[in-house]
Amino acid sequence: MTITIVGAGLGGLALARVLHVNGIDAIVYERESSRGARGQGGMLDLHSGTGQRAMREAGLIDQFHAMARREGQDLRLLEPDGTLLLQEDTPDDAPLERPEVDRADLRNLLLDSLPEHAVRWGHAFESADNGLLHFADGSSATYDLLVGADGADSRVRALLTDARPAHTGQNVVELGIPDIDRTHPDLAAMVGRGNYWVLGNGQSLSAQRNGDGRVRIYLSFNTAEDWFATSGIPFGDPAAARARLIDLFTGWDSRFTALIAACDDTVLPRSITTLPVGLTWPSRPGVTLLGDAAHLMPPVGQGANMALLDGALLGLALAAHPDDFPAAVKEYEREMFERTSAAGRQSARIQEMLMSPNAGRKMLAFFQPG
């Protein structure tokens, strides 16, 4: 019985690893040409009951703890005028409730835990029918169970549902400052060791310390889906784009625009999209989804955790029913729908707060209820 996973992201690799631990082979097909073909993004906070649970099931929790950054849990929350609303500094002996880890490091840990032949690079999935996968290069492969772990723009999803991601009304531009401790020690001290959020009315700035010394800067705007095309910002000209973006933060404390001015030539515009909260589909023998392919959420800390746990729990269900894949898929989907619907509702509430007027005060109340 052949288990085929489309997508070598965190969820697909977690599934392959849990299957491997339980003596079950799976093949992962990935459209990228190699593990280093593109950047993997910034930091993730792995929660003890979800992402870390998946790492335990994968037999990798000790390795994860060795690479995780406890200090990455630090948080500073401010308003645009510079008012500090909240500062949380993590003691050195604090429990690893939500430690940060570089996404690339976590992916490499999962990749290195698999047999070399388990991941087939350079295979862009095109379609599937009658137990046969078709790839963009004209090659094909057979499967008994196809798992779509191919992210927000999943092509496997169409086999189960017509649902498509929709724009949330938010657009984000990612910038970054490399080696900040050496190049801008004053800004490094301001950002601190973890996450730095400045929330305004309709736009925000966040900074995230990465394990390699880079600070990633995310500028968020409540704007229409076509804003990148209509804003007039020349995203292909990094220096000019930074200058225009700074203009959009006129009236904010000068320390915040200094962060933008210090960035290198990385300028990455991203539209924020989500799938409908509570999306389900009739269980179909031979096909299922996990991660963003199944339940794309706003980027507020749940997506990667849910994807990892999806992979782990689907792997455990398949190990418990090795001769009955349809039963395993039904068991997995039943739990996954309930769990990720709750996570999706919470993520939508947080996203609504982040995009609302007086967002800083609302998030302060969220972190310090009562």
N, C-alpha and C positions, 0 to 999 in steps of 0.2 A: 504494500500500500504506500503510494508515493505522496508525501506531503510537500507542497510547493508554496513558498512564501515569496511574494512580490514586494520588494522593498527592504533594503538593509539599513533602516533606521533603528531607533532604540527598541520599539515594540517588536518588530520582525526578528531582530537579533535575540531579544529576550526569549521569544518563543522558540527559536532554533536552539538556544542554549538549554532551556528547561527540557526540551525533547531529548537533547543529547545526554543530559544528566540522567534521564530515564531510559536510556538505551534505544532511542528512536531517532532514525536519521531524517533529516529534512534538507531541502535545497533552497537557498535564498538566491533569487535573481534580482540584480540591481542594475539600474540604467547607467549609473556613473561608471567611469572606466576603471577607477581604483578608489581605495579608501581616502586618498588624499586629493581627489579630483576637485573638490570645492571645500570652502570653509563650512564648519558645522554649527556656527552660531556661538552664543555666549554661554553664560552659566545657567545651571539648573539647580533648584533646591529640591532634593529628594526627600519626600515625607516618610516618616517612620512606618506608617501603616499602609503605604501604597508603593511608591518607588523602591523604598528600602526593603519592603516585603518581597518584591519581585527579585531583588538582588539576593535575598536569602534563599528563595526557591531555586535560584540559578547557581547557588553554591559560591557566590562571589562577594558576600557581604564583607568579609575581612579585607579583601582587596579594595573594595569601595571605601571602607572606612579609612584605609591607609592613604587614599588620594583625596578624600573629601576635605573641604575647608570649613572648619567649625566657625572661624571668624567671619565667613561669608554670610552668616546669619545677621550680622550687624545691620541696622537700619537707621537712616536719618530722613525725616519727613519735614519739608519746609513749604512756605508759601512764597509766591513770586517776589514779595518785598524783602525777603530774606529772613522772615520770622521762622525760628526753629520750633516746630510743633512737637516733635518726638525724636528722641535719640535712644536707641537700644544698642548697647554694647555687650557682646557675648563673652562671658567669663571663659578662661582657658579650659576650665574643667566642666563646662556646660554639656549636657547630654546632646547627642547628635540627633536632634529632632528633625531639623530641616537644613542640613549642611549643604553648602554649595559645591558643585563639581563642574568642571569644564565639560561641555557636551562632547567635544572631540575626545577627551580622555575617557569618558564613560563609554562612548562607542568603541574606542580602541580596546578597552577592557573586554567588552562583549565579543568583538571580532577575534581577539587573541585567544578566547576561551573555546573557540570552535575549530574543528578540523579545517585545514586549509581549503579542502575541496568543497566545503559547505556553502561558500558564497561564490556565485558566478557573476563576475563584473561585466559591464558592457552589454547587458541584456535589457533592452527597453521593451517593456510589455506593451503589446498592441491589442490583443483580444484573446478570448478563450471560447472554445466550443467543443462539446463531446469529448471532454477529457484531454483536450490538446491546447497548449499555450502557443501563441504566435508572437514572435518578437520582431522589432523593427528591422533587424538585419536579415529577415527572411527565415531564420531558424525557428525551430519549434521544440516542444518538450511535452511529455505526458504528465498527468497528475490524477490522483484520486481525491485529494483535498487541496483546494486553492485558497490561500489566505492573502487577502489584500491588505498589505501593510505599507501601501504606497502613498500615504500622506494626504494633504489637503486636496490635491488635484488628482486623486485616485482614479485610475481607469478601471480598476476591478469593481469599484462601487456600482457602476452602471449595471452589473450583472444582478444586483439585488434591489436597487432602489433608484428612482429618478431624482432623488434629492441632490441639490448642488449647493456649494457654499454661497452665501450672500454677504454683501458688504455691510459692515456694522456701522458705518458713518465715521470711522476712524481711519486715519492714515498715519504712518510712522516713517520717520527717516532715521536710519542708523548711521552714526558717526563713530569715531574712536580716537583715543589718545594712546599711542604706544609707549611702553616703558615710562609710565607717568611719574614714578618715584624719582627717576633721574632727570627727566626732561622738564617736569613741572611739579616740584615737591610741594609748593603751596597749594596747588589744586589737589594733589594726592592727599594731603592732610585734610582738606575740606571734604572730599568724598568719603574718606575713611576706608575701612576694610571690606565693606559689603555693598549694600544698596543705598542709593541716594536719590530721593524723589522730591521734585518740586512740582506741586500741582496747582494749576491756575484754573481759570474759567474758560474751558474750551480748548486748552492746550496744556502740555506738560513737558517737563524735562526729567529724564531719569538717567542716572549713571550707575554702572555696574562694574565692580572690580573683578577682573579675571585672574586666573592663576598664573598666567604668563606675564603679568605686569601691565597688560592693556586694560584701559577702562573703556567700556562701550557706552556710548551716549545715544539715548533714544529720545527723539523729539516727536511728540504726538499731537495731532491736530484733529479736531472734530470737523471734518470736511467731507464733501461729496466724493463719490467713487472716482470721478474724473479729475480730481484736484491736481494730481501730479501733472496732468497734461495742460490744465488751465491756469495753474498758479503762476506761470511765467518763470519759475525757478529753473535755471539751467543746470539740471542734475548731471549733465555730462562734463561740466566745468567745475571741479570741486571747489576752487577758491571763490569763484563767483557764487556758487550755491551756498557756501558757508556764509558769505556776506549777506545774501538775501534772507537766509534763515535767521541770522542775528537780528535783522530788521523786524522780523516777526515777533521778537521778544523785547521790543522797545518798552521801557517802563519796568522791566524786571531788574532785580539786583544785578549789578555789573559782574559779580562773581559767576553768575550763571552764563552770561554771554561769553565770559572769558573761557569757560569750558568749551563752548562751540568753536571759538577762535583758535584754541589750541589743538584742534583735531587735525588728523592727517587727511589724505585725499580719498579715504573711504567714504563714499556717500551712497547709501543703499535705501531707496524708497520702497516701502512695503505697504500694500493695502491690507487691512485686517478684515478677514472674512470668517464666518462661522456656519456650521450646519445647524438645522433646527434642533433646539433642545428637545430631548426625548425621542429622537429619531429611532425608529425600529423598522424591521422588515420581516416578512414571513421566512422562517428558517428554510433554507434550501440545501439539500444534500450536496456536498462537494464544494461549497463556497462559503466563506465568511470574511469578515473585516475586523481590523483592530486599529487602535490609535486614531490619528486624525482622519483616516479614511472612513471611520465609523462615527466619530463624534467630535469634529473640529470645534474647539472652544476658543474664547478670547485668551490671549497670552498672559494669564495672571497666575500661573504656577500649578495648574492642574493637568495640562495636556500631556507632558512627558511622563508624569507620574501615572496617569491613567493608561497610557500606551504601554509602559513597562509592565504594569499589573495585568493588562489585557493579555500580553504575550505569555506571562508566567501562568496565569490561570487557564488559558486555552491549552498550554502545554500540559498542565496537570490533568485537565479533563481528557485530553487525548491519551495520556499515559494510563488513565483509569479505564478507558474504553478503547483499547488498541484495535479491537476487531469491530467496532461500531462507531465510525466517525460521525454519522448523523446524530447519534445520541450525545456524543461529546460536544458537538457544535451547539446543539439545543441547550445543553446544560450551561455551556459557556455564555451563549447569547442571553439567556434568561438573566443570569447574574450581571453580565456586562451592561445590559440595557438599564437595569435598576440603578446600579452603581454610578454609571456615567451620566445618567439623567440628573441625579442629585448633584454631581459635580458640575454639570453644565448649568444648572440653575444657580448654584452658588457663584460660578464664574461670571454669569450674566449679571448678577447683582453687583459684584465687585466692579465689573466693567462699567455698569451704569453709574456707580459712584464716581469712578475715575473720570468719566466724561461729563459729570454734572457741574453746575455752578457750585462754588464753595467746596470743591472736591477735597481740598486739604483737610478741612474741618470734618468732613464726613468720613474720610479715611482714619482720622485720629479717633473718632468715635468708634469706628470698626475695630481698631487695634486696642482701644481702651474703653470697652463698653461699661456703661454705668458711671 
